[in-house]
Amino acid sequence: MEAVLATLVTRLEVMDQIQQTAQQAATTQTQQLQDTATQLTALTTAVTALAATNPPAPTAAAFALRPSSQITGPLDFNNKVHKSISDKASEALPTTFNGKVGSIENFFEELQSAVVKHGWTAIYQVIHQEFAADGTTVTATTTYNLLEQWAIVTDDMIDTFLATFMNETSGPRGRMAQEVQHMRDCILKSIDTSTKNELRTGLYNDYCYNGEINGLKLTKALIHAVLMDSAATEMSTRETLTRIPAYFKQECNNSDIKMLHDHIKLNVLILQGFGKTSPDLLIYLFQAYKACADEPFGRTVERIQDDMVKGKGGYDDPKVVMKEALQSFTAANEQKRWNRKTEDQKQILALQTRLNSAELKIKSNLKPGGNTGGGGGGGTPRTPKSPSTSDTPKPWAWKDIPPKSGENKKKKTVNGKDYRWCKFHNADKGKWVEHTADQCNNDPANKKAPEDSSADKGGAPAKEKLIAKLALKESFQNMLDEI
């Protein structure tokens, strides 16, 4: 019995030990859990503090080419950002336009840049619809770029297009109405006072819509006032471009390259306004260039043509050719080298002058009553005209009367015949003649000597021919003097 009791006591002691051990383990585990919770709390606090000092990167904004394009509706002028966009769009172009033909190309380029910069493309794309007989069914829709096809776009087409959005106050169309006025402010700030006055007083002054100056209408009026001759048509402009060589000769004296280029640019822009181009422009341009007497310029033109045949330099574009030709002309002008005569040219001109003098002297001596004796000292004197004859008005006396101010110099019809004023007659005082400018033998530009001045163009043979001809003339004159 005692042994059993001893065993039970031992077991109870063991159980007490196990229970104490379990309690100690539970206490330790609880403490560990409490420590872990404390650490997690501290870590969370640290992460929150770090996030506050280094905020997360913002969400990427939608892509836009310019700030103004992120705003699809009308600008709110109470908003500083919107007001800044409006002010920028209303600024003047870099160069003030003087309303002259020579400056219109630069004005076009700067205005096109503003269109892209401020997002005015949709405004300048004038949409025109054609309707069926019922007046409601659309049969065709065409879009015209006003800056390129301004001669096609009529005032009625612009008015109809403006009516689709100018009275809108919300959405993209409301924004378009604002941008038309930005365009107006930009243009008005970019033209000089004289051009504004010409617009106000000119025949083409329809630039208002609903009683206010309108950007689209102003653009049309300005282009038309500068470029559009009332008689200009697509066909007449094409014909003008085919006569480039004649214009260079008659108006530019086969010399002024800049004047020639301004003339070409004007007509190219007019033709562009009709939505057309001149595919043969380079042919007429090179024909004009070759008539220029400046020898270095002639070599430049030949090199350009050679490179064009080889497909080099982009010379199939008239703008590229004209740019290089103008650079050559400008540089030579600035250095006082333009049209400078070579030694061969100088000698040929001197010989030509002597030849002309000899011809005049021979003609004078061969006239009835002319002086044919010993150099003019002892010949038969000319019979003086009677007073009645000299006082009688000559039927062709009007030919020596120069044209009055404003009178057309290029054409005058008398008794069914056409006459032109030619300045190379009457000792360069001028005279009404029947021949054209390119047929005048007195015009130095029609003398063939300068073209034959260089060795590769037969300069030496030309000079030899002149010398031989002059010797013949002088020999004949000597024979007359000995009579």
Rosetta blueprint (number, residue, H / E / L):
1 M L
2 E H
3 A H
4 V H
5 L H
6 A H
7 T H
8 L H
9 V H
10 T H
11 R H
12 L H
13 E H
14 V H
15 M H
16 D H
17 Q H
18 I H
19 Q H
20 Q H
21 T H
22 A H
23 Q H
24 Q H
25 A H
26 A H
27 T H
28 T H
29 Q H
30 T H
31 Q H
32 Q H
33 L H
34 Q H
35 D H
36 T H
37 A H
38 T H
39 Q H
40 L H
41 T H
42 A H
43 L H
44 T H
45 T H
46 A H
47 V H
48 T H
49 A H
50 L H
51 A H
52 A H
53 T H
54 N L
55 P L
56 P L
57 A L
58 P L
59 T L
60 A L
61 A L
62 A L
63 F L
64 A L
65 L L
66 R L
67 P H
68 S H
69 S H
70 Q H
71 I L
72 T L
73 G L
74 P L
75 L L
76 D L
77 F L
78 N L
79 N L
80 K H
81 V H
82 H H
83 K H
84 S H
85 I H
86 S H
87 D H
88 K H
89 A H
90 S L
91 E L
92 A L
93 L L
94 P L
95 T L
96 T L
97 F E
98 N L
99 G L
100 K L
101 V H
102 G H
103 S H
104 I H
105 E H
106 N H
107 F H
108 F H
109 E H
110 E H
111 L H
112 Q H
113 S H
114 A H
115 V H
116 V H
117 K H
118 H H
119 G L
120 W L
121 T H
122 A H
123 I H
124 Y H
125 Q E
126 V E
127 I E
128 H E
129 Q E
130 E E
131 F E
132 A L
133 A L
134 D L
135 G L
136 T L
137 T L
138 V E
139 T E
140 A E
141 T E
142 T E
143 T E
144 Y E
145 N E
146 L L
147 L L
148 E L
149 Q L
150 W L
151 A L
152 I L
153 V L
154 T L
155 D H
156 D H
157 M H
158 I H
159 D H
160 T H
161 F H
162 L H
163 A L
164 T L
165 F L
166 M L
167 N L
168 E L
169 T L
170 S L
171 G H
172 P H
173 R H
174 G H
175 R H
176 M H
177 A H
178 Q H
179 E H
180 V H
181 Q H
182 H H
183 M H
184 R H
185 D H
186 C H
187 I H
188 L H
189 K H
190 S H
191 I E
192 D L
193 T H
194 S H
195 T H
196 K H
197 N H
198 E H
199 L H
200 R H
201 T H
202 G L
203 L L
204 Y L
205 N L
206 D L
207 Y L
208 C E
209 Y E
210 N L
211 G L
212 E E
213 I E
214 N L
215 G H
216 L H
217 K H
218 L H
219 T H
220 K H
221 A H
222 L H
223 I H
224 H H
225 A H
226 V H
227 L H
228 M L
229 D L
230 S L
231 A L
232 A L
233 T L
234 E H
235 M H
236 S H
237 T H
238 R H
239 E H
240 T H
241 L H
242 T H
243 R L
244 I H
245 P H
246 A H
247 Y H
248 F H
249 K H
250 Q H
251 E L
252 C L
253 N L
254 N L
255 S L
256 D L
257 I H
258 K H
259 M H
260 L H
261 H H
262 D H
263 H H
264 I H
265 K H
266 L H
267 N H
268 V H
269 L H
270 I H
271 L H
272 Q H
273 G H
274 F L
275 G L
276 K L
277 T L
278 S L
279 P L
280 D L
281 L H
282 L H
283 I H
284 Y H
285 L H
286 F H
287 Q H
288 A H
289 Y H
290 K H
291 A L
292 C L
293 A L
294 D L
295 E H
296 P H
297 F H
298 G H
299 R H
300 T H
301 V H
302 E H
303 R H
304 I H
305 Q H
306 D H
307 D H
308 M H
309 V H
310 K L
311 G L
312 K L
313 G L
314 G L
315 Y L
316 D L
317 D L
318 P H
319 K H
320 V H
321 V H
322 M H
323 K H
324 E H
325 A H
326 L H
327 Q H
328 S H
329 F H
330 T H
331 A H
332 A H
333 N H
334 E H
335 Q L
336 K L
337 R L
338 W L
339 N L
340 R L
341 K L
342 T L
343 E H
344 D H
345 Q H
346 K H
347 Q H
348 I H
349 L H
350 A H
351 L H
352 Q H
353 T H
354 R H
355 L H
356 N H
357 S H
358 A H
359 E H
360 L H
361 K H
362 I H
363 K H
364 S H
365 N H
366 L H
367 K L
368 P L
369 G L
370 G L
371 N L
372 T L
373 G L
374 G H
375 G H
376 G H
377 G L
378 G L
379 G L
380 T L
381 P L
382 R L
383 T L
384 P L
385 K L
386 S L
387 P H
388 S H
389 T H
390 S H
391 D H
392 T L
393 P L
394 K L
395 P L
396 W L
397 A H
398 W H
399 K H
400 D H
401 I L
402 P L
403 P L
404 K L
405 S L
406 G L
407 E L
408 N L
409 K L
410 K L
411 K L
412 K E
413 T E
414 V E
415 N L
416 G L
417 K E
418 D E
419 Y E
420 R E
421 W E
422 C E
423 K L
424 F L
425 H L
426 N L
427 A L
428 D L
429 K L
430 G L
431 K E
432 W E
433 V E
434 E L
435 H L
436 T L
437 A H
438 D H
439 Q H
440 C L
441 N L
442 N L
443 D L
444 P H
445 A H
446 N H
447 K L
448 K L
449 A L
450 P H
451 E H
452 D H
453 S L
454 S L
455 A H
456 D H
457 K H
458 G L
459 G H
460 A H
461 P H
462 A H
463 K H
464 E H
465 K H
466 L H
467 I H
468 A H
469 K H
470 L H
471 A H
472 L H
473 K H
474 E H
475 S H
476 F H
477 Q H
478 N H
479 M H
480 L H
481 D H
482 E H
483 I L
